[in-house]
């Protein structure tokens, strides 16, 4: 996907992680992005495209404790060398 810019340059966006670079250039040129077109070109939802455009990348892993964390000491005691 190429975006022609007024100051004789173009930006190639191949993945969603390239969108923050596009944001910097569009803001410098005082242009607004068309999130619907970006989303269509990237084959994703426009809200996902906007989230990546704003630089909010998902970290991929939730910080959630395991159900067994509460019982960890008990399990360790039961499976220890004395059992």
PDB file with SEQRES, HELIX, SHEET and CRYST1 records, atoms N, CA, C and O in Angstrom:
SEQRES   1 A   83  UNK UNK UNK UNK UNK UNK UNK UNK UNK UNK UNK UNK UNK          
SEQRES   2 A   83  UNK UNK UNK UNK UNK UNK UNK UNK UNK UNK UNK UNK UNK          
SEQRES   3 A   83  UNK UNK UNK UNK UNK UNK UNK UNK UNK UNK UNK UNK UNK          
SEQRES   4 A   83  UNK UNK UNK UNK UNK UNK UNK UNK UNK UNK UNK UNK UNK          
SEQRES   5 A   83  UNK UNK UNK UNK UNK UNK UNK UNK UNK UNK UNK UNK UNK          
SEQRES   6 A   83  UNK UNK UNK UNK UNK UNK UNK UNK UNK UNK UNK UNK UNK          
SEQRES   7 A   83  UNK UNK UNK UNK UNK                                          
HELIX    1 AA1 UNK A   16  UNK A   18  5                                   3    
HELIX    2 AA2 UNK A   19  UNK A   28  1                                  10    
HELIX    3 AA3 UNK A   35  UNK A   42  1                                   8    
HELIX    4 AA4 UNK A   46  UNK A   53  1                                   8    
HELIX    5 AA5 UNK A   67  UNK A   71  5                                   5    
HELIX    6 AA6 UNK A   72  UNK A   78  1                                   7    
SHEET    1 AA1 2 UNK A   2  UNK A   5  0                                        
SHEET    2 AA1 2 UNK A   9  UNK A  12 -1                                        
CRYST1    1.000    1.000    1.000  90.00  90.00  90.00 P 1           1          
ATOM      1  N   UNK A   1       0.851  -1.153   0.000  1.00  0.00           N  
ATOM      2  CA  UNK A   1       0.000   0.000   0.000  1.00  0.00           C  
ATOM      3  C   UNK A   1       0.908   1.230   0.000  1.00  0.00           C  
ATOM      4  O   UNK A   1       1.785   1.347   0.855  1.00  0.00           O  
ATOM      5  N   UNK A   2       0.711   2.127  -0.930  1.00  0.00           N  
ATOM      6  CA  UNK A   2       1.504   3.353  -1.038  1.00  0.00           C  
ATOM      7  C   UNK A   2       0.607   4.557  -0.796  1.00  0.00           C  
ATOM      8  O   UNK A   2      -0.542   4.596  -1.237  1.00  0.00           O  
ATOM      9  N   UNK A   3       1.154   5.538  -0.086  1.00  0.00           N  
ATOM     10  CA  UNK A   3       0.451   6.785   0.148  1.00  0.00           C  
ATOM     11  C   UNK A   3       1.260   7.918  -0.465  1.00  0.00           C  
ATOM     12  O   UNK A   3       2.361   8.212   0.000  1.00  0.00           O  
ATOM     13  N   UNK A   4       0.739   8.548  -1.486  1.00  0.00           N  
ATOM     14  CA  UNK A   4       1.459   9.697  -2.042  1.00  0.00           C  
ATOM     15  C   UNK A   4       1.375  10.887  -1.085  1.00  0.00           C  
ATOM     16  O   UNK A   4       0.301  11.198  -0.570  1.00  0.00           O  
ATOM     17  N   UNK A   5       2.478  11.533  -0.855  1.00  0.00           N  
ATOM     18  CA  UNK A   5       2.552  12.667   0.053  1.00  0.00           C  
ATOM     19  C   UNK A   5       2.902  13.906  -0.768  1.00  0.00           C  
ATOM     20  O   UNK A   5       3.561  13.807  -1.803  1.00  0.00           O  
ATOM     21  N   UNK A   6       2.458  15.071  -0.301  1.00  0.00           N  
ATOM     22  CA  UNK A   6       2.647  16.325  -1.032  1.00  0.00           C  
ATOM     23  C   UNK A   6       4.111  16.672  -1.276  1.00  0.00           C  
ATOM     24  O   UNK A   6       4.422  17.305  -2.284  1.00  0.00           O  
ATOM     25  N   UNK A   7       5.002  16.284  -0.401  1.00  0.00           N  
ATOM     26  CA  UNK A   7       6.391  16.670  -0.575  1.00  0.00           C  
ATOM     27  C   UNK A   7       7.201  15.581  -1.263  1.00  0.00           C  
ATOM     28  O   UNK A   7       8.301  15.238  -0.829  1.00  0.00           O  
ATOM     29  N   UNK A   8       6.649  15.051  -2.329  1.00  0.00           N  
ATOM     30  CA  UNK A   8       7.319  14.134  -3.247  1.00  0.00           C  
ATOM     31  C   UNK A   8       7.973  12.927  -2.569  1.00  0.00           C  
ATOM     32  O   UNK A   8       9.155  12.647  -2.769  1.00  0.00           O  
ATOM     33  N   UNK A   9       7.197  12.239  -1.785  1.00  0.00           N  
ATOM     34  CA  UNK A   9       7.659  10.990  -1.186  1.00  0.00           C  
ATOM     35  C   UNK A   9       6.465  10.067  -1.021  1.00  0.00           C  
ATOM     36  O   UNK A   9       5.319  10.517  -0.997  1.00  0.00           O  
ATOM     37  N   UNK A  10       6.731   8.805  -0.910  1.00  0.00           N  
ATOM     38  CA  UNK A  10       5.648   7.855  -0.669  1.00  0.00           C  
ATOM     39  C   UNK A  10       6.094   6.884   0.415  1.00  0.00           C  
ATOM     40  O   UNK A  10       7.285   6.639   0.608  1.00  0.00           O  
ATOM     41  N   UNK A  11       5.120   6.347   1.106  1.00  0.00           N  
ATOM     42  CA  UNK A  11       5.390   5.442   2.212  1.00  0.00           C  
ATOM     43  C   UNK A  11       4.766   4.102   1.880  1.00  0.00           C  
ATOM     44  O   UNK A  11       3.596   4.030   1.503  1.00  0.00           O  
ATOM     45  N   UNK A  12       5.541   3.047   2.018  1.00  0.00           N  
ATOM     46  CA  UNK A  12       5.003   1.713   1.788  1.00  0.00           C  
ATOM     47  C   UNK A  12       4.723   1.066   3.141  1.00  0.00           C  
ATOM     48  O   UNK A  12       5.618   0.909   3.971  1.00  0.00           O  
ATOM     49  N   UNK A  13       3.469   0.698   3.342  1.00  0.00           N  
ATOM     50  CA  UNK A  13       3.040   0.064   4.579  1.00  0.00           C  
ATOM     51  C   UNK A  13       2.705  -1.383   4.257  1.00  0.00           C  
ATOM     52  O   UNK A  13       1.739  -1.666   3.549  1.00  0.00           O  
ATOM     53  N   UNK A  14       3.508  -2.290   4.781  1.00  0.00           N  
ATOM     54  CA  UNK A  14       3.298  -3.715   4.502  1.00  0.00           C  
ATOM     55  C   UNK A  14       2.599  -4.430   5.648  1.00  0.00           C  
ATOM     56  O   UNK A  14       1.830  -5.363   5.419  1.00  0.00           O  
ATOM     57  N   UNK A  15       2.857  -4.003   6.872  1.00  0.00           N  
ATOM     58  CA  UNK A  15       2.249  -4.644   8.037  1.00  0.00           C  
ATOM     59  C   UNK A  15       1.651  -3.586   8.952  1.00  0.00           C  
ATOM     60  O   UNK A  15       1.884  -2.389   8.778  1.00  0.00           O  
ATOM     61  N   UNK A  16       0.885  -4.042   9.920  1.00  0.00           N  
ATOM     62  CA  UNK A  16       0.268  -3.120  10.867  1.00  0.00           C  
ATOM     63  C   UNK A  16       1.312  -2.395  11.710  1.00  0.00           C  
ATOM     64  O   UNK A  16       1.077  -1.270  12.150  1.00  0.00           O  
ATOM     65  N   UNK A  17       2.442  -3.016  11.936  1.00  0.00           N  
ATOM     66  CA  UNK A  17       3.474  -2.381  12.759  1.00  0.00           C  
ATOM     67  C   UNK A  17       4.171  -1.226  12.037  1.00  0.00           C  
ATOM     68  O   UNK A  17       4.931  -0.486  12.661  1.00  0.00           O  
ATOM     69  N   UNK A  18       3.927  -1.061  10.740  1.00  0.00           N  
ATOM     70  CA  UNK A  18       4.481   0.070   9.989  1.00  0.00           C  
ATOM     71  C   UNK A  18       3.627   1.328  10.125  1.00  0.00           C  
ATOM     72  O   UNK A  18       4.051   2.406   9.710  1.00  0.00           O  
ATOM     73  N   UNK A  19       2.446   1.208  10.692  1.00  0.00           N  
ATOM     74  CA  UNK A  19       1.524   2.340  10.748  1.00  0.00           C  
ATOM     75  C   UNK A  19       2.013   3.517  11.598  1.00  0.00           C  
ATOM     76  O   UNK A  19       1.707   4.654  11.239  1.00  0.00           O  
ATOM     77  N   UNK A  20       2.750   3.327  12.697  1.00  0.00           N  
ATOM     78  CA  UNK A  20       3.254   4.504  13.416  1.00  0.00           C  
ATOM     79  C   UNK A  20       4.176   5.387  12.569  1.00  0.00           C  
ATOM     80  O   UNK A  20       4.183   6.606  12.740  1.00  0.00           O  
ATOM     81  N   UNK A  21       4.955   4.788  11.656  1.00  0.00           N  
ATOM     82  CA  UNK A  21       5.784   5.595  10.740  1.00  0.00           C  
ATOM     83  C   UNK A  21       4.905   6.428   9.825  1.00  0.00           C  
ATOM     84  O   UNK A  21       5.204   7.588   9.543  1.00  0.00           O  
ATOM     85  N   UNK A  22       3.810   5.820   9.361  1.00  0.00           N  
ATOM     86  CA  UNK A  22       2.869   6.538   8.510  1.00  0.00           C  
ATOM     87  C   UNK A  22       2.264   7.713   9.266  1.00  0.00           C  
ATOM     88  O   UNK A  22       2.065   8.786   8.697  1.00  0.00           O  
ATOM     89  N   UNK A  23       1.973   7.512  10.545  1.00  0.00           N  
ATOM     90  CA  UNK A  23       1.388   8.576  11.363  1.00  0.00           C  
ATOM     91  C   UNK A  23       2.320   9.786  11.434  1.00  0.00           C  
ATOM     92  O   UNK A  23       1.876  10.926  11.298  1.00  0.00           O  
ATOM     93  N   UNK A  24       3.600   9.537  11.644  1.00  0.00           N  
ATOM     94  CA  UNK A  24       4.573  10.634  11.744  1.00  0.00           C  
ATOM     95  C   UNK A  24       4.605  11.439  10.450  1.00  0.00           C  
ATOM     96  O   UNK A  24       4.625  12.670  10.479  1.00  0.00           O  
ATOM     97  N   UNK A  25       4.610  10.751   9.329  1.00  0.00           N  
ATOM     98  CA  UNK A  25       4.691  11.434   8.037  1.00  0.00           C  
ATOM     99  C   UNK A  25       3.401  12.186   7.729  1.00  0.00           C  
ATOM    100  O   UNK A  25       3.442  13.319   7.250  1.00  0.00           O  
ATOM    101  N   UNK A  26       2.257  11.561   8.001  1.00  0.00           N  
ATOM    102  CA  UNK A  26       0.987  12.232   7.719  1.00  0.00           C  
ATOM    103  C   UNK A  26       0.791  13.451   8.609  1.00  0.00           C  
ATOM    104  O   UNK A  26       0.251  14.463   8.161  1.00  0.00           O  
ATOM    105  N   UNK A  27       1.222  13.366   9.864  1.00  0.00           N  
ATOM    106  CA  UNK A  27       1.112  14.530  10.745  1.00  0.00           C  
ATOM    107  C   UNK A  27       2.038  15.652  10.286  1.00  0.00           C  
ATOM    108  O   UNK A  27       1.682  16.826  10.386  1.00  0.00           O  
ATOM    109  N   UNK A  28       3.209  15.307   9.789  1.00  0.00           N  
ATOM    110  CA  UNK A  28       4.140  16.322   9.289  1.00  0.00           C  
ATOM    111  C   UNK A  28       3.577  17.009   8.051  1.00  0.00           C  
ATOM    112  O   UNK A  28       3.809  18.199   7.834  1.00  0.00           O  
ATOM    113  N   UNK A  29       2.839  16.260   7.243  1.00  0.00           N  
ATOM    114  CA  UNK A  29       2.242  16.817   6.029  1.00  0.00           C  
ATOM    115  C   UNK A  29       0.867  17.419   6.297  1.00  0.00           C  
ATOM    116  O   UNK A  29       0.219  17.926   5.382  1.00  0.00           O  
ATOM    117  N   UNK A  30       0.424  17.362   7.545  1.00  0.00           N  
ATOM    118  CA  UNK A  30      -0.867  17.914   7.950  1.00  0.00           C  
ATOM    119  C   UNK A  30      -2.026  17.220   7.223  1.00  0.00           C  
ATOM    120  O   UNK A  30      -2.980  17.870   6.794  1.00  0.00           O  
ATOM    121  N   UNK A  31      -1.930  15.887   7.091  1.00  0.00           N  
ATOM    122  CA  UNK A  31      -2.964  15.085   6.445  1.00  0.00           C  
ATOM    123  C   UNK A  31      -3.607  14.159   7.458  1.00  0.00           C  
ATOM    124  O   UNK A  31      -3.008  13.822   8.479  1.00  0.00           O  
ATOM    125  N   UNK A  32      -4.837  13.750   7.165  1.00  0.00           N  
ATOM    126  CA  UNK A  32      -5.542  12.808   8.026  1.00  0.00           C  
ATOM    127  C   UNK A  32      -5.617  11.451   7.331  1.00  0.00           C  
ATOM    128  O   UNK A  32      -5.819  11.385   6.119  1.00  0.00           O  
ATOM    129  N   UNK A  33      -5.454  10.371   8.093  1.00  0.00           N  
ATOM    130  CA  UNK A  33      -5.501   9.041   7.475  1.00  0.00           C  
ATOM    131  C   UNK A  33      -6.935   8.589   7.238  1.00  0.00           C  
ATOM    132  O   UNK A  33      -7.847   8.987   7.963  1.00  0.00           O  
ATOM    133  N   UNK A  34      -7.127   7.770   6.236  1.00  0.00           N  
ATOM    134  CA  UNK A  34      -8.414   7.141   5.984  1.00  0.00           C  
ATOM    135  C   UNK A  34      -8.336   5.739   6.587  1.00  0.00           C  
ATOM    136  O   UNK A  34      -7.850   4.804   5.950  1.00  0.00           O  
ATOM    137  N   UNK A  35      -8.819   5.604   7.822  1.00  0.00           N  
ATOM    138  CA  UNK A  35      -8.696   4.339   8.547  1.00  0.00           C  
ATOM    139  C   UNK A  35      -9.444   3.206   7.860  1.00  0.00           C  
ATOM    140  O   UNK A  35      -9.006   2.057   7.918  1.00  0.00           O  
ATOM    141  N   UNK A  36     -10.554   3.505   7.216  1.00  0.00           N  
ATOM    142  CA  UNK A  36     -11.302   2.454   6.522  1.00  0.00           C  
ATOM    143  C   UNK A  36     -10.483   1.884   5.371  1.00  0.00           C  
ATOM    144  O   UNK A  36     -10.455   0.670   5.169  1.00  0.00           O  
ATOM    145  N   UNK A  37      -9.818   2.750   4.617  1.00  0.00           N  
ATOM    146  CA  UNK A  37      -8.990   2.280   3.501  1.00  0.00           C  
ATOM    147  C   UNK A  37      -7.775   1.511   4.010  1.00  0.00           C  
ATOM    148  O   UNK A  37      -7.409   0.475   3.454  1.00  0.00           O  
ATOM    149  N   UNK A  38      -7.159   2.019   5.058  1.00  0.00           N  
ATOM    150  CA  UNK A  38      -6.012   1.329   5.646  1.00  0.00           C  
ATOM    151  C   UNK A  38      -6.431  -0.060   6.124  1.00  0.00           C  
ATOM    152  O   UNK A  38      -5.723  -1.041   5.894  1.00  0.00           O  
ATOM    153  N   UNK A  39      -7.581  -0.137   6.786  1.00  0.00           N  
ATOM    154  CA  UNK A  39      -8.067  -1.427   7.295  1.00  0.00           C  
ATOM    155  C   UNK A  39      -8.374  -2.391   6.153  1.00  0.00           C  
ATOM    156  O   UNK A  39      -8.074  -3.581   6.250  1.00  0.00           O  
ATOM    157  N   UNK A  40      -8.966  -1.889   5.081  1.00  0.00           N  
ATOM    158  CA  UNK A  40      -9.243  -2.754   3.926  1.00  0.00           C  
ATOM    159  C   UNK A  40      -7.948  -3.278   3.325  1.00  0.00           C  
ATOM    160  O   UNK A  40      -7.848  -4.459   2.992  1.00  0.00           O  
ATOM    161  N   UNK A  41      -6.960  -2.407   3.184  1.00  0.00           N  
ATOM    162  CA  UNK A  41      -5.677  -2.808   2.602  1.00  0.00           C  
ATOM    163  C   UNK A  41      -4.921  -3.795   3.498  1.00  0.00           C  
ATOM    164  O   UNK A  41      -4.195  -4.657   3.002  1.00  0.00           O  
ATOM    165  N   UNK A  42      -5.093  -3.668   4.806  1.00  0.00           N  
ATOM    166  CA  UNK A  42      -4.415  -4.545   5.759  1.00  0.00           C  
ATOM    167  C   UNK A  42      -5.251  -5.773   6.126  1.00  0.00           C  
ATOM    168  O   UNK A  42      -4.780  -6.645   6.856  1.00  0.00           O  
ATOM    169  N   UNK A  43      -6.470  -5.845   5.633  1.00  0.00           N  
ATOM    170  CA  UNK A  43      -7.392  -6.959   5.928  1.00  0.00           C  
ATOM    171  C   UNK A  43      -7.638  -7.109   7.426  1.00  0.00           C  
ATOM    172  O   UNK A  43      -7.516  -8.198   7.988  1.00  0.00           O  
ATOM    173  N   UNK A  44      -7.988  -5.992   8.058  1.00  0.00           N  
ATOM    174  CA  UNK A  44      -8.310  -6.030   9.477  1.00  0.00           C  
ATOM    175  C   UNK A  44      -9.437  -5.037   9.743  1.00  0.00           C  
ATOM    176  O   UNK A  44      -9.870  -4.318   8.842  1.00  0.00           O  
ATOM    177  N   UNK A  45      -9.899  -5.005  10.965  1.00  0.00           N  
ATOM    178  CA  UNK A  45     -10.945  -4.073  11.362  1.00  0.00           C  
ATOM    179  C   UNK A  45     -10.358  -2.664  11.467  1.00  0.00           C  
ATOM    180  O   UNK A  45      -9.173  -2.502  11.759  1.00  0.00           O  
ATOM    181  N   UNK A  46     -11.181  -1.659  11.230  1.00  0.00           N  
ATOM    182  CA  UNK A  46     -10.672  -0.281  11.267  1.00  0.00           C  
ATOM    183  C   UNK A  46     -10.228   0.119  12.668  1.00  0.00           C  
ATOM    184  O   UNK A  46      -9.325   0.941  12.823  1.00  0.00           O  
ATOM    185  N   UNK A  47     -10.867  -0.464  13.698  1.00  0.00           N  
ATOM    186  CA  UNK A  47     -10.450  -0.153  15.069  1.00  0.00           C  
ATOM    187  C   UNK A  47      -9.075  -0.752  15.371  1.00  0.00           C  
ATOM    188  O   UNK A  47      -8.280  -0.155  16.098  1.00  0.00           O  
ATOM    189  N   UNK A  48      -8.803  -1.916  14.819  1.00  0.00           N  
ATOM    190  CA  UNK A  48      -7.478  -2.523  14.978  1.00  0.00           C  
ATOM    191  C   UNK A  48      -6.430  -1.678  14.266  1.00  0.00           C  
ATOM    192  O   UNK A  48      -5.347  -1.443  14.803  1.00  0.00           O  
ATOM    193  N   UNK A  49      -6.750  -1.224  13.063  1.00  0.00           N  
ATOM    194  CA  UNK A  49      -5.822  -0.372  12.311  1.00  0.00           C  
ATOM    195  C   UNK A  49      -5.552   0.922  13.071  1.00  0.00           C  
ATOM    196  O   UNK A  49      -4.414   1.389  13.114  1.00  0.00           O  
ATOM    197  N   UNK A  50      -6.581   1.498  13.667  1.00  0.00           N  
ATOM    198  CA  UNK A  50      -6.404   2.743  14.413  1.00  0.00           C  
ATOM    199  C   UNK A  50      -5.543   2.517  15.651  1.00  0.00           C  
ATOM    200  O   UNK A  50      -4.708   3.354  15.993  1.00  0.00           O  
ATOM    201  N   UNK A  51      -5.747   1.385  16.321  1.00  0.00           N  
ATOM    202  CA  UNK A  51      -4.959   1.076  17.515  1.00  0.00           C  
ATOM    203  C   UNK A  51      -3.471   0.971  17.154  1.00  0.00           C  
ATOM    204  O   UNK A  51      -2.619   1.496  17.871  1.00  0.00           O  
ATOM    205  N   UNK A  52      -3.165   0.298  16.050  1.00  0.00           N  
ATOM    206  CA  UNK A  52      -1.767   0.194  15.618  1.00  0.00           C  
ATOM    207  C   UNK A  52      -1.247   1.548  15.128  1.00  0.00           C  
ATOM    208  O   UNK A  52      -0.082   1.876  15.354  1.00  0.00           O  
ATOM    209  N   UNK A  53      -2.088   2.330  14.465  1.00  0.00           N  
ATOM    210  CA  UNK A  53      -1.704   3.654  13.981  1.00  0.00           C  
ATOM    211  C   UNK A  53      -1.315   4.560  15.151  1.00  0.00           C  
ATOM    212  O   UNK A  53      -0.370   5.343  15.054  1.00  0.00           O  
ATOM    213  N   UNK A  54      -2.050   4.443  16.249  1.00  0.00           N  
ATOM    214  CA  UNK A  54      -1.762   5.255  17.432  1.00  0.00           C  
ATOM    215  C   UNK A  54      -0.551   4.734  18.202  1.00  0.00           C  
ATOM    216  O   UNK A  54      -0.068   5.400  19.118  1.00  0.00           O  
ATOM    217  N   UNK A  55      -0.055   3.546  17.838  1.00  0.00           N  
ATOM    218  CA  UNK A  55       1.138   3.008  18.482  1.00  0.00           C  
ATOM    219  C   UNK A  55       0.842   2.127  19.676  1.00  0.00           C  
ATOM    220  O   UNK A  55       1.749   1.829  20.454  1.00  0.00           O  
ATOM    221  N   UNK A  56      -0.398   1.700  19.846  1.00  0.00           N  
ATOM    222  CA  UNK A  56      -0.793   0.865  20.974  1.00  0.00           C  
ATOM    223  C   UNK A  56      -0.737  -0.597  20.546  1.00  0.00           C  
ATOM    224  O   UNK A  56      -1.740  -1.159  20.105  1.00  0.00           O  
ATOM    225  N   UNK A  57       0.436  -1.210  20.678  1.00  0.00           N  
ATOM    226  CA  UNK A  57       0.611  -2.597  20.271  1.00  0.00           C  
ATOM    227  C   UNK A  57       0.224  -3.520  21.419  1.00  0.00           C  
ATOM    228  O   UNK A  57       0.573  -3.256  22.570  1.00  0.00           O  
ATOM    229  N   UNK A  58      -0.490  -4.594  21.119  1.00  0.00           N  
ATOM    230  CA  UNK A  58      -0.785  -5.562  22.182  1.00  0.00           C  
ATOM    231  C   UNK A  58       0.484  -6.304  22.582  1.00  0.00           C  
ATOM    232  O   UNK A  58       1.320  -6.620  21.735  1.00  0.00           O  
ATOM    233  N   UNK A  59       0.625  -6.581  23.884  1.00  0.00           N  
ATOM    234  CA  UNK A  59       1.840  -7.247  24.346  1.00  0.00           C  
ATOM    235  C   UNK A  59       1.789  -8.752  24.125  1.00  0.00           C  
ATOM    236  O   UNK A  59       2.822  -9.413  24.237  1.00  0.00           O  
ATOM    237  N   UNK A  60       0.637  -9.312  23.817  1.00  0.00           N  
ATOM    238  CA  UNK A  60       0.531 -10.713  23.468  1.00  0.00           C  
ATOM    239  C   UNK A  60       0.300 -11.656  24.627  1.00  0.00           C  
ATOM    240  O   UNK A  60      -0.144 -12.783  24.407  1.00  0.00           O  
ATOM    241  N   UNK A  61       0.580 -11.251  25.841  1.00  0.00           N  
ATOM    242  CA  UNK A  61       0.400 -12.133  26.984  1.00  0.00           C  
ATOM    243  C   UNK A  61      -0.292 -11.373  28.106  1.00  0.00           C  
ATOM    244  O   UNK A  61       0.119 -10.279  28.493  1.00  0.00           O  
ATOM    245  N   UNK A  62      -1.345 -11.981  28.612  1.00  0.00           N  
ATOM    246  CA  UNK A  62      -2.055 -11.375  29.733  1.00  0.00           C  
ATOM    247  C   UNK A  62      -1.345 -11.728  31.030  1.00  0.00           C  
ATOM    248  O   UNK A  62      -0.822 -12.832  31.180  1.00  0.00           O  
ATOM    249  N   UNK A  63      -1.330 -10.808  31.945  1.00  0.00           N  
ATOM    250  CA  UNK A  63      -0.723 -11.037  33.251  1.00  0.00           C  
ATOM    251  C   UNK A  63      -1.817 -11.546  34.183  1.00  0.00           C  
ATOM    252  O   UNK A  63      -2.397 -10.787  34.959  1.00  0.00           O  
ATOM    253  N   UNK A  64      -2.088 -12.852  34.091  1.00  0.00           N  
ATOM    254  CA  UNK A  64      -3.174 -13.452  34.845  1.00  0.00           C  
ATOM    255  C   UNK A  64      -2.614 -14.615  35.656  1.00  0.00           C  
ATOM    256  O   UNK A  64      -1.929 -15.477  35.104  1.00  0.00           O  
ATOM    257  N   UNK A  65      -2.895 -14.654  36.964  1.00  0.00           N  
ATOM    258  CA  UNK A  65      -2.377 -15.766  37.765  1.00  0.00           C  
ATOM    259  C   UNK A  65      -3.093 -17.074  37.436  1.00  0.00           C  
ATOM    260  O   UNK A  65      -4.234 -17.077  36.974  1.00  0.00           O  
ATOM    261  N   UNK A  66      -2.412 -18.165  37.680  1.00  0.00           N  
ATOM    262  CA  UNK A  66      -2.976 -19.490  37.454  1.00  0.00           C  
ATOM    263  C   UNK A  66      -3.911 -19.852  38.605  1.00  0.00           C  
ATOM    264  O   UNK A  66      -3.762 -19.354  39.720  1.00  0.00           O  
ATOM    265  N   UNK A  67      -4.869 -20.717  38.321  1.00  0.00           N  
ATOM    266  CA  UNK A  67      -5.763 -21.193  39.373  1.00  0.00           C  
ATOM    267  C   UNK A  67      -5.003 -22.017  40.412  1.00  0.00           C  
ATOM    268  O   UNK A  67      -5.406 -22.081  41.573  1.00  0.00           O  
ATOM    269  N   UNK A  68      -3.923 -22.634  40.001  1.00  0.00           N  
ATOM    270  CA  UNK A  68      -3.159 -23.490  40.904  1.00  0.00           C  
ATOM    271  C   UNK A  68      -2.157 -22.729  41.760  1.00  0.00           C  
ATOM    272  O   UNK A  68      -1.559 -23.316  42.661  1.00  0.00           O  
ATOM    273  N   UNK A  69      -1.958 -21.447  41.507  1.00  0.00           N  
ATOM    274  CA  UNK A  69      -1.000 -20.670  42.292  1.00  0.00           C  
ATOM    275  C   UNK A  69      -1.350 -20.664  43.776  1.00  0.00           C  
ATOM    276  O   UNK A  69      -0.457 -20.631  44.622  1.00  0.00           O  
ATOM    277  N   UNK A  70      -2.630 -20.694  44.094  1.00  0.00           N  
ATOM    278  CA  UNK A  70      -3.077 -20.690  45.488  1.00  0.00           C  
ATOM    279  C   UNK A  70      -2.653 -21.987  46.177  1.00  0.00           C  
ATOM    280  O   UNK A  70      -2.325 -21.982  47.364  1.00  0.00           O  
ATOM    281  N   UNK A  71      -2.660 -23.080  45.448  1.00  0.00           N  
ATOM    282  CA  UNK A  71      -2.375 -24.397  46.010  1.00  0.00           C  
ATOM    283  C   UNK A  71      -0.939 -24.853  45.764  1.00  0.00           C  
ATOM    284  O   UNK A  71      -0.618 -26.012  46.026  1.00  0.00           O  
ATOM    285  N   UNK A  72      -0.082 -23.990  45.276  1.00  0.00           N  
ATOM    286  CA  UNK A  72       1.278 -24.369  44.895  1.00  0.00           C  
ATOM    287  C   UNK A  72       2.056 -24.976  46.062  1.00  0.00           C  
ATOM    288  O   UNK A  72       2.690 -26.020  45.908  1.00  0.00           O  
ATOM    289  N   UNK A  73       2.009 -24.331  47.218  1.00  0.00           N  
ATOM    290  CA  UNK A  73       2.759 -24.839  48.374  1.00  0.00           C  
ATOM    291  C   UNK A  73       2.235 -26.200  48.831  1.00  0.00           C  
ATOM    292  O   UNK A  73       3.020 -27.082  49.181  1.00  0.00           O  
ATOM    293  N   UNK A  74       0.913 -26.374  48.829  1.00  0.00           N  
ATOM    294  CA  UNK A  74       0.314 -27.646  49.236  1.00  0.00           C  
ATOM    295  C   UNK A  74       0.719 -28.763  48.282  1.00  0.00           C  
ATOM    296  O   UNK A  74       1.067 -29.858  48.723  1.00  0.00           O  
ATOM    297  N   UNK A  75       0.677 -28.498  46.990  1.00  0.00           N  
ATOM    298  CA  UNK A  75       1.056 -29.498  45.985  1.00  0.00           C  
ATOM    299  C   UNK A  75       2.533 -29.853  46.129  1.00  0.00           C  
ATOM    300  O   UNK A  75       2.905 -31.023  46.046  1.00  0.00           O  
ATOM    301  N   UNK A  76       3.365 -28.849  46.345  1.00  0.00           N  
ATOM    302  CA  UNK A  76       4.800 -29.089  46.502  1.00  0.00           C  
ATOM    303  C   UNK A  76       5.070 -29.945  47.739  1.00  0.00           C  
ATOM    304  O   UNK A  76       5.935 -30.821  47.722  1.00  0.00           O  
ATOM    305  N   UNK A  77       4.321 -29.682  48.808  1.00  0.00           N  
ATOM    306  CA  UNK A  77       4.482 -30.454  50.041  1.00  0.00           C  
ATOM    307  C   UNK A  77       4.039 -31.906  49.843  1.00  0.00           C  
ATOM    308  O   UNK A  77       4.696 -32.829  50.323  1.00  0.00           O  
ATOM    309  N   UNK A  78       2.925 -32.104  49.137  1.00  0.00           N  
ATOM    310  CA  UNK A  78       2.406 -33.457  48.920  1.00  0.00           C  
ATOM    311  C   UNK A  78       3.284 -34.269  47.967  1.00  0.00           C  
ATOM    312  O   UNK A  78       3.378 -35.489  48.102  1.00  0.00           O  
ATOM    313  N   UNK A  79       3.917 -33.615  47.021  1.00  0.00           N  
ATOM    314  CA  UNK A  79       4.752 -34.314  46.048  1.00  0.00           C  
ATOM    315  C   UNK A  79       6.238 -34.286  46.409  1.00  0.00           C  
ATOM    316  O   UNK A  79       7.079 -34.707  45.615  1.00  0.00           O  
ATOM    317  N   UNK A  80       6.555 -33.798  47.589  1.00  0.00           N  
ATOM    318  CA  UNK A  80       7.948 -33.691  48.024  1.00  0.00           C  
ATOM    319  C   UNK A  80       8.587 -35.049  48.282  1.00  0.00           C  
ATOM    320  O   UNK A  80       7.941 -36.083  48.113  1.00  0.00           O  
ATOM    321  N   UNK A  81       9.847 -35.050  48.688  1.00  0.00           N  
ATOM    322  CA  UNK A  81      10.582 -36.307  48.900  1.00  0.00           C  
ATOM    323  C   UNK A  81      10.056 -37.129  50.081  1.00  0.00           C  
ATOM    324  O   UNK A  81      10.351 -38.322  50.163  1.00  0.00           O  
ATOM    325  N   UNK A  82       9.291 -36.532  50.991  1.00  0.00           N  
ATOM    326  CA  UNK A  82       8.782 -37.253  52.159  1.00  0.00           C  
ATOM    327  C   UNK A  82       7.535 -38.065  51.858  1.00  0.00           C  
ATOM    328  O   UNK A  82       7.127 -38.871  52.694  1.00  0.00           O  
ATOM    329  N   UNK A  83       6.914 -37.889  50.702  1.00  0.00           N  
ATOM    330  CA  UNK A  83       5.651 -38.589  50.429  1.00  0.00           C  
ATOM    331  C   UNK A  83       5.819 -39.990  49.932  1.00  0.00           C  
ATOM    332  O   UNK A  83       4.830 -40.675  49.670  1.00  0.00           O  
TER     333      UNK A  83                                                      
END                                                                             
